[in-house]
């Protein structure tokens, strides 16, 4: 009996036997190890106390053997065969022989995966007309596409197992398999044809196990064709990039800033200098001087020109909405919030420039939050918890005197110093009267182009009136005045009579000793004074006033409207 037990203990497989009462009668060392019990203590115990739901119970009940049954216990897979134990034809118990096949199963799965990979590679090599070859570390061919074998004038079955140098002319596959150094885009001549090939080493960890080779271009002409296509695509990409920059970026450049006088030239030069860096710029100037134009130009000339140019007028957005406009919000942040949330101007301007116009009108509460963004370079949406890093440039603009606002406690001093890095003052139009003629010529041309009409000229008298005006609305007012004059004029020349009445009314009077050349202004003011005198003399009767002035009544009405005369005078 002891010899039989020794034999059982020498087995790798586990063996357990039970009697009809399901008590263990035999347990070898392998079974004890797999069950995690001492062999001596296990004999005599009920099997179900060690293996609940044991399949041996089925054998006792049915008397039928069970072969090759799998059982998963934790991370282990057990393969068992169970059979009844008979004595003189009577079943006196049951025995199970089982083995831990976890490692074998893992190896089997890896083998199946490897087989599937090999089948995939074989299908790839066989299809699509590719010219490919695989060699082992000794340079022997292990795989090859049929088309490549045919090109090398050899049957695929004969090529497998041969050294690559015996099959492929001028090959270096065996060298790559030895050195482990890839060779990409190399030229190789085979059977009188110049090919472009890639050779890549195959590695298992740090060990080189072979090399893979592929013909990228089956003749050099294919390479030149691809290069030509790439050149065309590159041109298209540059064009689309330019169009995208135009659509989402700045609309104006420094060439859009008109004028050659010293005042505007100095401001333009400062802006050009600012465009080279990434520092915050503060544009200062009266309303209508062209602060937004300068902001566009600085962005277009800087390194961020391919990024977005996003603008926000701080004075045009209600204070309660300004934070959501700048920072964005998450879904459900407040009543009416859009599904999915909305990015703010800071996020939209990432990689580009954010232009904050009328920053002097920003509420104090928002000034503190803007200062934090400038310092930390991160934002958090309303209703959100995650912060987002941002990379952008800030250009601010104001018509207010920020120093005065700081003194009044309406603008934070720390924010003032934060944005006052590169201040640029844009001159008022009255400080650059020498540029009026150039501005007028440009505006007349653009207005004509927009209307699809021939360009109009400006009469000398009209130019004198425009140069004499003080332009509180600056360049914007000048353009509006010219648009009105074009609408009223019928010929190819804009006359002084076509200009807005307030420009004529504010022209120098005869008593003010006008400068030489201001004859038009003197004449118009004299005409206006004569009309006023005639209306006063006739008690406002326009028919009698027209008779006194010796002009038609319709003409008088036209001049009254032109000069802005109160008809109730």
Steps between C-alpha positions, in 0.01 A plus 500: 500500500785737587655439157173588331475820704858591409413455136196724540709768675747502212230597249472859374124458477288520812314186613214489750275203584183492712274231641122478471465743795709758307787472750853529357683166499798588279672839435843533337753779546409680175131510595581623851714781353233607251230491772724681748466237782729259684465147363494331841222728631287472185460119500172417673347848447183548300594606147235772487671681786803550272334514156140620512292381203763241408423310182584169670154511662348466151709188440377344829143583403508385137776245500618651168857626436568865403805565282675831424286729718626858554460682830612857568615568855609859552758577233577132441347264245474132603450211255350194670396143410272315744403130514316269742699244709352149474563190721347172387270699274381724782584874510682572824612857421640731233839638398602823323826565318549872433771739380562879515509605132508877557843545339419261221181695426693826493755351260217369285339843480831658405549235238154564357576873494830437324331277245239768433774761457689276259182442299441877487855565385470231236178658372667843492799361316276320254272793422503861379790442263756600765865399464611386846741253659580380854830336601621347826813602687711285267362666187285202399166590338205404722224691318468665164217644289417307185531810281849573634606140443367519144692826438816320615419210262463230766211293631392598849532143629863489383583842642399411857802369689758639260748768601369837389813574294420196284157640412516882503765691308709765684307437824609618844229319696748262663715797609202674666416170672855497643548869592145583606527840325202594283555626145215719376442638152810332356556451128549142376548372146335164421492352151588835345227692683569768763279450805449688828492262798466496880682243716399472866650269766262270691568472874383287790588728788864589448568195281498539120299215349495607138409781261204617295544656158251678277523662158351849549529612138530245223676756284653841564240665274236418763704702750511802270125473439436494874734794551304698238170412671641602837612831355148566372354400838750723679390794286137425577572475872676838494204651313242352738710604800508853364123497444440355847719767654304762310164360615575443867784744550573866446336676206744791492876540480739791544443581133139576596613783731497803269693822542859610472506788748740493796231427762352190337843383379632502858200300625535250217870453575426431869235246401743326263746469787229361729398241238841330525442388859221351706459769767164654585423812295281790612363709213396850608313754296171679451195328357530444127879529477544138383599307813344177370684550170829515690407187701433305178829618351705404808348150498551457124868593527576287807592136547138419591364614163389144408297484821157654563437870557213530747357834607266608779366848564483521880261796480254325269443191720278531811698460823304187601588328170862609471640215712325228297616671178863497614519171693221293340275266695419135554164340429250584775715781643197730505146525366512518122853355470545317171516122496862393497617837631685769309866602478588855598704756311815396688471141373401610150810721478740220604809512282405844372402845625215629717413866437322663796355827373381772743671324791449809713128412516564154649338455846736478798393141577601391150824697520612277788421185302676633191808576710506139623481369142790725399706373794409129506426447128210267581121532495207316654154496340195611697353198673815297435773361723780433252749772407625536146844628412494772234769644277398832351596864461294784643456829317290753689363833383335796669387855429491571876779650706581192709719695740197715590286187546767346726499815713120484525509133602321390183795310355740270687852635517651147487308425180601838357868420545443148366356621169709816475801305367517647150274807485440643152323832455308534174474867397169675444419605144531870587864427592568355154306725263774444244362143456142609421553511123646147490223367725232661282646351181501152656148531640356630173658210311376235746148644510486500119622139490236391752225673303632384162524856376784708350726664756421863580744786546504758776489866401763737635233700688363183664851397604553845657182457704606154613846621600353791697267280708610386849367139464385401850398161355841460333552265204165327550319833471699587187396177328135547597508856365639385168243217470221756550657734246524223241133418550404865437730565205403413143809583301851364517614765753405548864450875553501700819123537466467118533670492839299470823360839614678500836838491322402816307351661808815447701724629222685828586281813464606802297569695819751242615759608246515168311826375373589548134327243281188468724284690249244217483436514871458879488259475208289230666483682831401819318227311316372351826499844666310646206234231523459557875466874443239451227295262715514745791396789280199311361395348832589151381301524174712290267335615175567866580851413627574323168385813313728719712791268432405478130502116499231240442301392805604131446865608496448688827355189665804300381744753644308515831540121535865512388600762753292352782297817545204476737194543279313666785739797505 
